[in-house]
Amino acid sequence: MLEALNRHPWRPAHLHFMITAPNHERLVTHVFREGGDYLDSDAVFGVRSSLIANWQDHPPGEDPYGQHIDRGYCTLDFEFVLSPSGFGAGVRA
């Protein structure tokens, strides 16, 4: 079926997040790697421009917390916004 639709089963590189805070709705989302493969053809159509960010590559060495890391790693600077509890559909203030 995928071949007939000229599609593939692959997803772009992404990280999943579940973020909670007191008095706020739980946020479950993902962030895609800028410039990654399959951004324009995600198998589940989950890519939004607001969810694409630059993952910063770092070589082995000292991490941001002062610990030594033997292999390269990535960091991500991304702003998540949480909705206050009770702010969903059908709720009146």
PyMOL CGO cylinders between C-alpha atoms (Angstrom):
from pymol import cmd
from pymol.cgo import CYLINDER

trace = [
    CYLINDER, 0.00, 0.00, 0.00, 2.81, 2.43, 0.86, 0.3, 1, 1, 1, 1, 1, 1,
    CYLINDER, 2.81, 2.43, 0.86, 4.43, 1.84, -2.54, 0.3, 1, 1, 1, 1, 1, 1,
    CYLINDER, 4.43, 1.84, -2.54, 1.13, 2.44, -4.32, 0.3, 1, 1, 1, 1, 1, 1,
    CYLINDER, 1.13, 2.44, -4.32, 0.83, 5.78, -2.50, 0.3, 1, 1, 1, 1, 1, 1,
    CYLINDER, 0.83, 5.78, -2.50, 4.51, 6.62, -3.14, 0.3, 1, 1, 1, 1, 1, 1,
    CYLINDER, 4.51, 6.62, -3.14, 5.03, 6.81, 0.65, 0.3, 1, 1, 1, 1, 1, 1,
    CYLINDER, 5.03, 6.81, 0.65, 7.50, 5.27, 3.11, 0.3, 1, 1, 1, 1, 1, 1,
    CYLINDER, 7.50, 5.27, 3.11, 7.27, 4.12, 6.77, 0.3, 1, 1, 1, 1, 1, 1,
    CYLINDER, 7.27, 4.12, 6.77, 10.01, 6.42, 8.13, 0.3, 1, 1, 1, 1, 1, 1,
    CYLINDER, 10.01, 6.42, 8.13, 9.76, 9.22, 10.69, 0.3, 1, 1, 1, 1, 1, 1,
    CYLINDER, 9.76, 9.22, 10.69, 12.10, 12.20, 10.96, 0.3, 1, 1, 1, 1, 1, 1,
    CYLINDER, 12.10, 12.20, 10.96, 14.48, 12.27, 13.93, 0.3, 1, 1, 1, 1, 1, 1,
    CYLINDER, 14.48, 12.27, 13.93, 12.57, 13.53, 16.97, 0.3, 1, 1, 1, 1, 1, 1,
    CYLINDER, 12.57, 13.53, 16.97, 12.56, 13.60, 20.76, 0.3, 1, 1, 1, 1, 1, 1,
    CYLINDER, 12.56, 13.60, 20.76, 9.45, 12.92, 22.84, 0.3, 1, 1, 1, 1, 1, 1,
    CYLINDER, 9.45, 12.92, 22.84, 8.56, 15.02, 25.88, 0.3, 1, 1, 1, 1, 1, 1,
    CYLINDER, 8.56, 15.02, 25.88, 5.96, 14.73, 28.62, 0.3, 1, 1, 1, 1, 1, 1,
    CYLINDER, 5.96, 14.73, 28.62, 5.99, 17.86, 30.79, 0.3, 1, 1, 1, 1, 1, 1,
    CYLINDER, 5.99, 17.86, 30.79, 3.97, 18.43, 33.93, 0.3, 1, 1, 1, 1, 1, 1,
    CYLINDER, 3.97, 18.43, 33.93, 3.71, 21.31, 36.38, 0.3, 1, 1, 1, 1, 1, 1,
    CYLINDER, 3.71, 21.31, 36.38, 1.33, 22.04, 39.26, 0.3, 1, 1, 1, 1, 1, 1,
    CYLINDER, 1.33, 22.04, 39.26, -1.88, 23.78, 38.19, 0.3, 1, 1, 1, 1, 1, 1,
    CYLINDER, -1.88, 23.78, 38.19, -1.16, 23.18, 34.47, 0.3, 1, 1, 1, 1, 1, 1,
    CYLINDER, -1.16, 23.18, 34.47, -2.34, 20.69, 31.86, 0.3, 1, 1, 1, 1, 1, 1,
    CYLINDER, -2.34, 20.69, 31.86, 0.13, 17.91, 31.06, 0.3, 1, 1, 1, 1, 1, 1,
    CYLINDER, 0.13, 17.91, 31.06, 1.90, 18.48, 27.73, 0.3, 1, 1, 1, 1, 1, 1,
    CYLINDER, 1.90, 18.48, 27.73, 2.90, 15.52, 25.56, 0.3, 1, 1, 1, 1, 1, 1,
    CYLINDER, 2.90, 15.52, 25.56, 4.75, 16.52, 22.39, 0.3, 1, 1, 1, 1, 1, 1,
    CYLINDER, 4.75, 16.52, 22.39, 7.82, 15.96, 20.28, 0.3, 1, 1, 1, 1, 1, 1,
    CYLINDER, 7.82, 15.96, 20.28, 10.54, 18.14, 18.72, 0.3, 1, 1, 1, 1, 1, 1,
    CYLINDER, 10.54, 18.14, 18.72, 12.05, 17.36, 15.32, 0.3, 1, 1, 1, 1, 1, 1,
    CYLINDER, 12.05, 17.36, 15.32, 15.66, 17.93, 14.30, 0.3, 1, 1, 1, 1, 1, 1,
    CYLINDER, 15.66, 17.93, 14.30, 16.10, 20.84, 11.90, 0.3, 1, 1, 1, 1, 1, 1,
    CYLINDER, 16.10, 20.84, 11.90, 17.48, 19.68, 8.57, 0.3, 1, 1, 1, 1, 1, 1,
    CYLINDER, 17.48, 19.68, 8.57, 16.65, 16.04, 9.28, 0.3, 1, 1, 1, 1, 1, 1,
    CYLINDER, 16.65, 16.04, 9.28, 15.57, 13.50, 6.70, 0.3, 1, 1, 1, 1, 1, 1,
    CYLINDER, 15.57, 13.50, 6.70, 11.84, 12.93, 6.14, 0.3, 1, 1, 1, 1, 1, 1,
    CYLINDER, 11.84, 12.93, 6.14, 10.65, 16.28, 7.54, 0.3, 1, 1, 1, 1, 1, 1,
    CYLINDER, 10.65, 16.28, 7.54, 8.64, 16.82, 4.36, 0.3, 1, 1, 1, 1, 1, 1,
    CYLINDER, 8.64, 16.82, 4.36, 7.32, 13.26, 4.21, 0.3, 1, 1, 1, 1, 1, 1,
    CYLINDER, 7.32, 13.26, 4.21, 6.69, 12.11, 7.80, 0.3, 1, 1, 1, 1, 1, 1,
    CYLINDER, 6.69, 12.11, 7.80, 4.86, 8.77, 7.77, 0.3, 1, 1, 1, 1, 1, 1,
    CYLINDER, 4.86, 8.77, 7.77, 2.33, 9.99, 10.36, 0.3, 1, 1, 1, 1, 1, 1,
    CYLINDER, 2.33, 9.99, 10.36, 2.12, 13.65, 9.23, 0.3, 1, 1, 1, 1, 1, 1,
    CYLINDER, 2.12, 13.65, 9.23, 3.20, 14.88, 12.68, 0.3, 1, 1, 1, 1, 1, 1,
    CYLINDER, 3.20, 14.88, 12.68, 5.71, 17.56, 11.63, 0.3, 1, 1, 1, 1, 1, 1,
    CYLINDER, 5.71, 17.56, 11.63, 4.76, 21.18, 12.28, 0.3, 1, 1, 1, 1, 1, 1,
    CYLINDER, 4.76, 21.18, 12.28, 7.17, 24.06, 11.68, 0.3, 1, 1, 1, 1, 1, 1,
    CYLINDER, 7.17, 24.06, 11.68, 6.73, 25.13, 15.33, 0.3, 1, 1, 1, 1, 1, 1,
    CYLINDER, 6.73, 25.13, 15.33, 8.09, 21.71, 16.40, 0.3, 1, 1, 1, 1, 1, 1,
    CYLINDER, 8.09, 21.71, 16.40, 11.32, 21.85, 14.39, 0.3, 1, 1, 1, 1, 1, 1,
    CYLINDER, 11.32, 21.85, 14.39, 14.43, 23.05, 16.24, 0.3, 1, 1, 1, 1, 1, 1,
    CYLINDER, 14.43, 23.05, 16.24, 18.19, 23.08, 15.97, 0.3, 1, 1, 1, 1, 1, 1,
    CYLINDER, 18.19, 23.08, 15.97, 19.82, 20.32, 17.98, 0.3, 1, 1, 1, 1, 1, 1,
    CYLINDER, 19.82, 20.32, 17.98, 23.31, 21.51, 18.85, 0.3, 1, 1, 1, 1, 1, 1,
    CYLINDER, 23.31, 21.51, 18.85, 26.01, 18.84, 18.32, 0.3, 1, 1, 1, 1, 1, 1,
    CYLINDER, 26.01, 18.84, 18.32, 28.87, 18.74, 20.85, 0.3, 1, 1, 1, 1, 1, 1,
    CYLINDER, 28.87, 18.74, 20.85, 32.11, 16.74, 20.75, 0.3, 1, 1, 1, 1, 1, 1,
    CYLINDER, 32.11, 16.74, 20.75, 33.23, 14.45, 23.59, 0.3, 1, 1, 1, 1, 1, 1,
    CYLINDER, 33.23, 14.45, 23.59, 34.46, 16.33, 26.63, 0.3, 1, 1, 1, 1, 1, 1,
    CYLINDER, 34.46, 16.33, 26.63, 32.91, 18.31, 29.46, 0.3, 1, 1, 1, 1, 1, 1,
    CYLINDER, 32.91, 18.31, 29.46, 29.11, 18.59, 29.39, 0.3, 1, 1, 1, 1, 1, 1,
    CYLINDER, 29.11, 18.59, 29.39, 27.14, 21.66, 30.57, 0.3, 1, 1, 1, 1, 1, 1,
    CYLINDER, 27.14, 21.66, 30.57, 27.09, 20.17, 34.10, 0.3, 1, 1, 1, 1, 1, 1,
    CYLINDER, 27.09, 20.17, 34.10, 30.86, 19.77, 34.31, 0.3, 1, 1, 1, 1, 1, 1,
    CYLINDER, 30.86, 19.77, 34.31, 30.88, 15.99, 33.84, 0.3, 1, 1, 1, 1, 1, 1,
    CYLINDER, 30.88, 15.99, 33.84, 33.17, 14.28, 31.32, 0.3, 1, 1, 1, 1, 1, 1,
    CYLINDER, 33.17, 14.28, 31.32, 31.43, 12.51, 28.42, 0.3, 1, 1, 1, 1, 1, 1,
    CYLINDER, 31.43, 12.51, 28.42, 33.38, 10.03, 26.26, 0.3, 1, 1, 1, 1, 1, 1,
    CYLINDER, 33.38, 10.03, 26.26, 31.28, 10.51, 23.13, 0.3, 1, 1, 1, 1, 1, 1,
    CYLINDER, 31.28, 10.51, 23.13, 29.54, 13.34, 21.33, 0.3, 1, 1, 1, 1, 1, 1,
    CYLINDER, 29.54, 13.34, 21.33, 26.12, 14.52, 22.45, 0.3, 1, 1, 1, 1, 1, 1,
    CYLINDER, 26.12, 14.52, 22.45, 23.38, 17.00, 21.51, 0.3, 1, 1, 1, 1, 1, 1,
    CYLINDER, 23.38, 17.00, 21.51, 21.59, 19.76, 23.37, 0.3, 1, 1, 1, 1, 1, 1,
    CYLINDER, 21.59, 19.76, 23.37, 18.31, 21.45, 22.53, 0.3, 1, 1, 1, 1, 1, 1,
    CYLINDER, 18.31, 21.45, 22.53, 17.12, 24.94, 23.44, 0.3, 1, 1, 1, 1, 1, 1,
    CYLINDER, 17.12, 24.94, 23.44, 13.32, 24.96, 23.07, 0.3, 1, 1, 1, 1, 1, 1,
    CYLINDER, 13.32, 24.96, 23.07, 10.54, 26.88, 24.80, 0.3, 1, 1, 1, 1, 1, 1,
    CYLINDER, 10.54, 26.88, 24.80, 7.54, 24.81, 25.90, 0.3, 1, 1, 1, 1, 1, 1,
    CYLINDER, 7.54, 24.81, 25.90, 4.30, 26.57, 26.87, 0.3, 1, 1, 1, 1, 1, 1,
    CYLINDER, 4.30, 26.57, 26.87, 1.86, 24.94, 29.30, 0.3, 1, 1, 1, 1, 1, 1,
    CYLINDER, 1.86, 24.94, 29.30, -1.84, 25.71, 29.56, 0.3, 1, 1, 1, 1, 1, 1,
    CYLINDER, -1.84, 25.71, 29.56, -3.27, 26.44, 33.01, 0.3, 1, 1, 1, 1, 1, 1,
    CYLINDER, -3.27, 26.44, 33.01, -5.51, 23.68, 34.41, 0.3, 1, 1, 1, 1, 1, 1,
    CYLINDER, -5.51, 23.68, 34.41, -9.14, 24.05, 33.38, 0.3, 1, 1, 1, 1, 1, 1,
    CYLINDER, -9.14, 24.05, 33.38, -8.25, 26.02, 30.25, 0.3, 1, 1, 1, 1, 1, 1,
    CYLINDER, -8.25, 26.02, 30.25, -9.49, 23.29, 27.86, 0.3, 1, 1, 1, 1, 1, 1,
    CYLINDER, -9.49, 23.29, 27.86, -12.49, 23.17, 25.54, 0.3, 1, 1, 1, 1, 1, 1,
    CYLINDER, -12.49, 23.17, 25.54, -15.85, 23.62, 27.23, 0.3, 1, 1, 1, 1, 1, 1,
    CYLINDER, -15.85, 23.62, 27.23, -14.45, 25.28, 30.34, 0.3, 1, 1, 1, 1, 1, 1,
    CYLINDER, -14.45, 25.28, 30.34, -15.79, 28.72, 31.21, 0.3, 1, 1, 1, 1, 1, 1,
    CYLINDER, -15.79, 28.72, 31.21, -14.00, 31.21, 33.37, 0.3, 1, 1, 1, 1, 1, 1,
]
cmd.load_cgo(trace, "trace")
